[in-house]
Amino acid sequence: MSEVEHLFRRVVEPLALCAALLCGEYEGRGQGTILFDTHVPGIVDARWWLSSEAGVPFGAGWTAQLFAGPVGSPLPVFSSVTPLFPTTTFRPSSSAESGYVNPVVVTVPNMPPGAQAFVIMTAYPDVNPRPPFSTAVGNGIIVTLGGDGQPPAYLQGFLGLAGFIPEPSPVSLAAVGAVLFFLVRGFQQQRNS
């Protein structure tokens, strides 16, 4: 046996075996789960409305997605949450269940069953490219994750979204900014004269 073969069998093979065992153990660990359903009678009733005054719920053409992260993270909320998959859609606008999502079970990566997670729901239009300022964000809640033989967590405590008002377009924001700039500049020049 050559010196290279001896080194390979003594060092590389054991390291590869340890890496395989560690990866297998990590992959085998259970991940937390959530039932992404905004209408579970008696538990969750979180209908999302584009306009509650006009009675227009979210429906076809919108995607809903959950984000989750650890509870008590010292980081700002959106820096400590990760998107969860799969995403889902809203029930058709013609349905009595419009404004509610089509239920799916989502997996929360790197968080075990039984752990507490901070969860946020978002909705955005199914168009590409997505218009700026077109994402609706719901309230955040804390859930205890299901999985490993336990049922998925319910979104108990989620509130519906009562009216989504999209932000103005970048062009209109730029126009308002330019008007304000010239008003302030004119005021400063008048004051200095």
Phi and psi in degrees as GROMACS dihedral restraints (atoms count N, CA, C in turn):
[ dihedral_restraints ]
;  ai    aj    ak    al  type     phi  dphi    fc
    3     4     5     6     1   -74.9    20    10
    4     5     6     7     1   166.6    20    10
    6     7     8     9     1   -64.4    20    10
    7     8     9    10     1   -36.1    20    10
    9    10    11    12     1   -66.9    20    10
   10    11    12    13     1   -44.9    20    10
   12    13    14    15     1   -62.7    20    10
   13    14    15    16     1   -40.4    20    10
   15    16    17    18     1   -62.3    20    10
   16    17    18    19     1   -44.9    20    10
   18    19    20    21     1   -62.4    20    10
   19    20    21    22     1   -42.5    20    10
   21    22    23    24     1   -60.9    20    10
   22    23    24    25     1   -48.0    20    10
   24    25    26    27     1   -68.9    20    10
   25    26    27    28     1   -31.2    20    10
   27    28    29    30     1   -83.8    20    10
   28    29    30    31     1   -31.3    20    10
   30    31    32    33     1  -114.2    20    10
   31    32    33    34     1   -55.0    20    10
   33    34    35    36     1   -69.7    20    10
   34    35    36    37     1   -45.3    20    10
   36    37    38    39     1   -60.2    20    10
   37    38    39    40     1   -47.0    20    10
   39    40    41    42     1   -63.1    20    10
   40    41    42    43     1   -37.7    20    10
   42    43    44    45     1   -64.8    20    10
   43    44    45    46     1   -41.7    20    10
   45    46    47    48     1   -64.7    20    10
   46    47    48    49     1   -39.7    20    10
   48    49    50    51     1   -64.4    20    10
   49    50    51    52     1   -44.1    20    10
   51    52    53    54     1   -62.0    20    10
   52    53    54    55     1   -43.5    20    10
   54    55    56    57     1   -62.3    20    10
   55    56    57    58     1   -42.2    20    10
   57    58    59    60     1   -64.2    20    10
   58    59    60    61     1   -41.8    20    10
   60    61    62    63     1   -65.4    20    10
   61    62    63    64     1   -42.6    20    10
   63    64    65    66     1   -64.1    20    10
   64    65    66    67     1   -44.0    20    10
   66    67    68    69     1   -65.0    20    10
   67    68    69    70     1   -39.0    20    10
   69    70    71    72     1   -64.9    20    10
   70    71    72    73     1   -39.6    20    10
   72    73    74    75     1   -67.2    20    10
   73    74    75    76     1   -41.7    20    10
   75    76    77    78     1   -63.7    20    10
   76    77    78    79     1   -45.9    20    10
   78    79    80    81     1   -67.0    20    10
   79    80    81    82     1   -27.9    20    10
   81    82    83    84     1   -79.4    20    10
   82    83    84    85     1   -16.8    20    10
   84    85    86    87     1   -65.9    20    10
   85    86    87    88     1   137.6    20    10
   87    88    89    90     1   -68.6    20    10
   88    89    90    91     1   146.4    20    10
   90    91    92    93     1  -108.6    20    10
   91    92    93    94     1   148.0    20    10
   93    94    95    96     1   -68.8    20    10
   94    95    96    97     1   153.7    20    10
   96    97    98    99     1  -131.6    20    10
   97    98    99   100     1   152.9    20    10
   99   100   101   102     1  -133.9    20    10
  100   101   102   103     1   137.0    20    10
  102   103   104   105     1   -83.5    20    10
  103   104   105   106     1   107.9    20    10
  105   106   107   108     1   -82.7    20    10
  106   107   108   109     1    84.8    20    10
  108   109   110   111     1  -142.4    20    10
  109   110   111   112     1   121.6    20    10
  111   112   113   114     1   -93.5    20    10
  112   113   114   115     1     6.1    20    10
  114   115   116   117     1  -143.0    20    10
  115   116   117   118     1    92.2    20    10
  117   118   119   120     1  -118.9    20    10
  118   119   120   121     1   103.3    20    10
  120   121   122   123     1   -48.7    20    10
  121   122   123   124     1   129.3    20    10
  123   124   125   126     1    82.7    20    10
  124   125   126   127     1    -7.5    20    10
  126   127   128   129     1  -124.9    20    10
  127   128   129   130     1   -52.4    20    10
  129   130   131   132     1  -132.3    20    10
  130   131   132   133     1   130.6    20    10
  132   133   134   135     1  -141.5    20    10
  133   134   135   136     1    85.7    20    10
  135   136   137   138     1  -126.1    20    10
  136   137   138   139     1    75.2    20    10
  138   139   140   141     1   -76.8    20    10
  139   140   141   142     1   139.0    20    10
  141   142   143   144     1  -105.4    20    10
  142   143   144   145     1   128.7    20    10
  144   145   146   147     1  -114.5    20    10
  145   146   147   148     1   132.8    20    10
  147   148   149   150     1   -70.3    20    10
  148   149   150   151     1   -40.6    20    10
  150   151   152   153     1  -148.8    20    10
  151   152   153   154     1   109.6    20    10
  153   154   155   156     1   -72.3    20    10
  154   155   156   157     1   -30.6    20    10
  156   157   158   159     1   -64.8    20    10
  157   158   159   160     1   -42.3    20    10
  159   160   161   162     1   -85.9    20    10
  160   161   162   163     1    -5.4    20    10
  162   163   164   165     1    69.6    20    10
  163   164   165   166     1    36.2    20    10
  165   166   167   168     1  -107.9    20    10
  166   167   168   169     1   105.8    20    10
  168   169   170   171     1   -84.6    20    10
  169   170   171   172     1   162.5    20    10
  171   172   173   174     1   -60.6    20    10
  172   173   174   175     1   146.1    20    10
  174   175   176   177     1  -156.1    20    10
  175   176   177   178     1  -141.0    20    10
  177   178   179   180     1   -57.9    20    10
  178   179   180   181     1   144.5    20    10
  180   181   182   183     1    94.9    20    10
  181   182   183   184     1     1.5    20    10
  183   184   185   186     1  -125.5    20    10
  184   185   186   187     1   141.6    20    10
  186   187   188   189     1  -109.3    20    10
  187   188   189   190     1   140.7    20    10
  189   190   191   192     1  -113.4    20    10
  190   191   192   193     1   142.4    20    10
  192   193   194   195     1  -145.5    20    10
  193   194   195   196     1   143.6    20    10
  195   196   197   198     1   -98.5    20    10
  196   197   198   199     1   149.6    20    10
  198   199   200   201     1  -125.0    20    10
  199   200   201   202     1   143.0    20    10
  201   202   203   204     1  -144.4    20    10
  202   203   204   205     1   155.4    20    10
  204   205   206   207     1  -159.7    20    10
  205   206   207   208     1   174.3    20    10
  207   208   209   210     1   -68.0    20    10
  208   209   210   211     1   149.9    20    10
  210   211   212   213     1   -79.2    20    10
  211   212   213   214     1   140.5    20    10
  213   214   215   216     1    80.6    20    10
  214   215   216   217     1    15.3    20    10
  216   217   218   219     1   -67.1    20    10
  217   218   219   220     1   136.3    20    10
  219   220   221   222     1   -74.8    20    10
  220   221   222   223     1    -8.8    20    10
  222   223   224   225     1   -79.1    20    10
  223   224   225   226     1   158.9    20    10
  225   226   227   228     1   -57.8    20    10
  226   227   228   229     1   150.1    20    10
  228   229   230   231     1   -49.1    20    10
  229   230   231   232     1   -53.6    20    10
  231   232   233   234     1   -75.3    20    10
  232   233   234   235     1   -12.3    20    10
  234   235   236   237     1   -85.1    20    10
  235   236   237   238     1   -14.2    20    10
  237   238   239   240     1  -109.3    20    10
  238   239   240   241     1     5.7    20    10
  240   241   242   243     1  -109.0    20    10
  241   242   243   244     1   151.1    20    10
  243   244   245   246     1  -121.6    20    10
  244   245   246   247     1   150.2    20    10
  246   247   248   249     1   -67.7    20    10
  247   248   249   250     1   143.0    20    10
  249   250   251   252     1  -107.5    20    10
  250   251   252   253     1   150.0    20    10
  252   253   254   255     1  -131.1    20    10
  253   254   255   256     1   151.1    20    10
  255   256   257   258     1   -79.2    20    10
  256   257   258   259     1   160.0    20    10
  258   259   260   261     1   -80.0    20    10
  259   260   261   262     1   174.5    20    10
  261   262   263   264     1  -143.5    20    10
  262   263   264   265     1  -179.2    20    10
  264   265   266   267     1  -121.3    20    10
  265   266   267   268     1   170.9    20    10
  267   268   269   270     1   -89.1    20    10
  268   269   270   271     1   152.8    20    10
  270   271   272   273     1   -65.5    20    10
  271   272   273   274     1   152.5    20    10
  273   274   275   276     1   -56.8    20    10
  274   275   276   277     1   147.3    20    10
  276   277   278   279     1   -62.4    20    10
  277   278   279   280     1   -22.3    20    10
  279   280   281   282     1   -81.7    20    10
  280   281   282   283     1   -10.1    20    10
  282   283   284   285     1   -84.4    20    10
  283   284   285   286     1   152.5    20    10
  285   286   287   288     1   -66.6    20    10
  286   287   288   289     1   -19.2    20    10
  288   289   290   291     1   -96.4    20    10
  289   290   291   292     1    14.6    20    10
  291   292   293   294     1   -62.7    20    10
  292   293   294   295     1   147.8    20    10
  294   295   296   297     1    92.3    20    10
  295   296   297   298     1    -9.0    20    10
  297   298   299   300     1  -107.6    20    10
  298   299   300   301     1   154.6    20    10
  300   301   302   303     1   -84.1    20    10
  301   302   303   304     1   158.6    20    10
  303   304   305   306     1   -76.6    20    10
  304   305   306   307     1   120.7    20    10
  306   307   308   309     1   -65.0    20    10
  307   308   309   310     1   139.5    20    10
  309   310   311   312     1  -145.2    20    10
  310   311   312   313     1   157.8    20    10
  312   313   314   315     1   -98.5    20    10
  313   314   315   316     1   127.4    20    10
  315   316   317   318     1  -110.0    20    10
  316   317   318   319     1   150.9    20    10
  318   319   320   321     1  -103.6    20    10
  319   320   321   322     1   137.7    20    10
  321   322   323   324     1  -102.5    20    10
  322   323   324   325     1   106.0    20    10
  324   325   326   327     1   -67.1    20    10
  325   326   327   328     1   145.9    20    10
  327   328   329   330     1    63.2    20    10
  328   329   330   331     1    19.2    20    10
  330   331   332   333     1  -133.3    20    10
  331   332   333   334     1   121.2    20    10
  333   334   335   336     1   -77.1    20    10
  334   335   336   337     1   160.1    20    10
  336   337   338   339     1   -56.0    20    10
  337   338   339   340     1   141.9    20    10
  339   340   341   342     1    91.4    20    10
  340   341   342   343     1   -16.0    20    10
  342   343   344   345     1   -75.7    20    10
  343   344   345   346     1   154.0    20    10
  345   346   347   348     1   -91.5    20    10
  346   347   348   349     1   139.5    20    10
  348   349   350   351     1  -132.7    20    10
  349   350   351   352     1   144.6    20    10
  351   352   353   354     1   -89.0    20    10
  352   353   354   355     1   126.5    20    10
  354   355   356   357     1  -124.6    20    10
  355   356   357   358     1   137.1    20    10
  357   358   359   360     1  -129.4    20    10
  358   359   360   361     1   143.1    20    10
  360   361   362   363     1  -108.6    20    10
  361   362   363   364     1   139.3    20    10
  363   364   365   366     1  -126.8    20    10
  364   365   366   367     1   160.0    20    10
  366   367   368   369     1  -139.7    20    10
  367   368   369   370     1   141.6    20    10
  369   370   371   372     1  -147.3    20    10
  370   371   372   373     1   155.1    20    10
  372   373   374   375     1   -69.5    20    10
  373   374   375   376     1   148.3    20    10
  375   376   377   378     1   -85.0    20    10
  376   377   378   379     1    57.8    20    10
  378   379   380   381     1  -129.1    20    10
  379   380   381   382     1   154.1    20    10
  381   382   383   384     1  -134.0    20    10
  382   383   384   385     1   121.8    20    10
  384   385   386   387     1   -76.1    20    10
  385   386   387   388     1   153.0    20    10
  387   388   389   390     1   -74.7    20    10
  388   389   390   391     1   132.5    20    10
  390   391   392   393     1   -62.5    20    10
  391   392   393   394     1   146.7    20    10
  393   394   395   396     1   -64.3    20    10
  394   395   396   397     1   151.1    20    10
  396   397   398   399     1    58.1    20    10
  397   398   399   400     1    35.8    20    10
  399   400   401   402     1  -112.7    20    10
  400   401   402   403     1    13.0    20    10
  402   403   404   405     1  -100.2    20    10
  403   404   405   406     1   128.7    20    10
  405   406   407   408     1   -94.1    20    10
  406   407   408   409     1   140.0    20    10
  408   409   410   411     1  -125.8    20    10
  409   410   411   412     1   130.1    20    10
  411   412   413   414     1   -91.5    20    10
  412   413   414   415     1  -174.0    20    10
  414   415   416   417     1   -73.6    20    10
  415   416   417   418     1   157.7    20    10
  417   418   419   420     1   -95.1    20    10
  418   419   420   421     1   145.2    20    10
  420   421   422   423     1  -135.8    20    10
  421   422   423   424     1   165.8    20    10
  423   424   425   426     1  -112.9    20    10
  424   425   426   427     1   129.3    20    10
  426   427   428   429     1  -126.3    20    10
  427   428   429   430     1   156.2    20    10
  429   430   431   432     1   -97.1    20    10
  430   431   432   433     1   120.3    20    10
  432   433   434   435     1   -68.6    20    10
  433   434   435   436     1   144.3    20    10
  435   436   437   438     1   -90.9    20    10
  436   437   438   439     1  -169.9    20    10
  438   439   440   441     1   117.3    20    10
  439   440   441   442     1   171.4    20    10
  441   442   443   444     1    51.7    20    10
  442   443   444   445     1    51.0    20    10
  444   445   446   447     1    90.5    20    10
  445   446   447   448     1   -13.5    20    10
  447   448   449   450     1   -92.1    20    10
  448   449   450   451     1   150.0    20    10
  450   451   452   453     1   -66.6    20    10
  451   452   453   454     1   153.8    20    10
  453   454   455   456     1   -59.7    20    10
  454   455   456   457     1   153.1    20    10
  456   457   458   459     1   -68.2    20    10
  457   458   459   460     1   143.4    20    10
  459   460   461   462     1   -87.8    20    10
  460   461   462   463     1   157.1    20    10
  462   463   464   465     1   -88.9    20    10
  463   464   465   466     1    46.9    20    10
  465   466   467   468     1   -65.0    20    10
  466   467   468   469     1   127.9    20    10
  468   469   470   471     1   105.0    20    10
  469   470   471   472     1   -11.5    20    10
  471   472   473   474     1   -66.5    20    10
  472   473   474   475     1   140.0    20    10
  474   475   476   477     1  -106.4    20    10
  475   476   477   478     1   152.0    20    10
  477   478   479   480     1   -72.6    20    10
  478   479   480   481     1   163.4    20    10
  480   481   482   483     1   -99.6    20    10
  481   482   483   484     1   118.6    20    10
  483   484   485   486     1  -103.8    20    10
  484   485   486   487     1    77.0    20    10
  486   487   488   489     1   105.2    20    10
  487   488   489   490     1   117.8    20    10
  489   490   491   492     1  -110.9    20    10
  490   491   492   493     1   119.5    20    10
  492   493   494   495     1  -112.4    20    10
  493   494   495   496     1   106.6    20    10
  495   496   497   498     1   -65.4    20    10
  496   497   498   499     1   148.5    20    10
  498   499   500   501     1   -70.0    20    10
  499   500   501   502     1   158.7    20    10
  501   502   503   504     1   -65.6    20    10
  502   503   504   505     1   159.8    20    10
  504   505   506   507     1   -69.7    20    10
  505   506   507   508     1   159.2    20    10
  507   508   509   510     1   -59.0    20    10
  508   509   510   511     1   -33.2    20    10
  510   511   512   513     1   -64.6    20    10
  511   512   513   514     1   -45.9    20    10
  513   514   515   516     1   -67.4    20    10
  514   515   516   517     1   -36.1    20    10
  516   517   518   519     1   -63.7    20    10
  517   518   519   520     1   -41.3    20    10
  519   520   521   522     1   -64.0    20    10
  520   521   522   523     1   -40.0    20    10
  522   523   524   525     1   -63.8    20    10
  523   524   525   526     1   -44.5    20    10
  525   526   527   528     1   -63.6    20    10
  526   527   528   529     1   -42.2    20    10
  528   529   530   531     1   -61.0    20    10
  529   530   531   532     1   -41.9    20    10
  531   532   533   534     1   -64.7    20    10
  532   533   534   535     1   -43.5    20    10
  534   535   536   537     1   -60.9    20    10
  535   536   537   538     1   -46.8    20    10
  537   538   539   540     1   -62.2    20    10
  538   539   540   541     1   -40.5    20    10
  540   541   542   543     1   -58.4    20    10
  541   542   543   544     1   -49.3    20    10
  543   544   545   546     1   -69.1    20    10
  544   545   546   547     1   -33.4    20    10
  546   547   548   549     1   -64.3    20    10
  547   548   549   550     1   -46.2    20    10
  549   550   551   552     1   -65.2    20    10
  550   551   552   553     1   -43.1    20    10
  552   553   554   555     1   -61.7    20    10
  553   554   555   556     1   -44.7    20    10
  555   556   557   558     1   -63.5    20    10
  556   557   558   559     1   -39.7    20    10
  558   559   560   561     1   -63.8    20    10
  559   560   561   562     1   -42.2    20    10
  561   562   563   564     1   -66.1    20    10
  562   563   564   565     1   -41.3    20    10
  564   565   566   567     1   -65.8    20    10
  565   566   567   568     1   -39.0    20    10
  567   568   569   570     1   -67.0    20    10
  568   569   570   571     1   -38.3    20    10
  570   571   572   573     1   -69.5    20    10
  571   572   573   574     1   -35.2    20    10
  573   574   575   576     1   -76.4    20    10
  574   575   576   577     1   -16.0    20    10
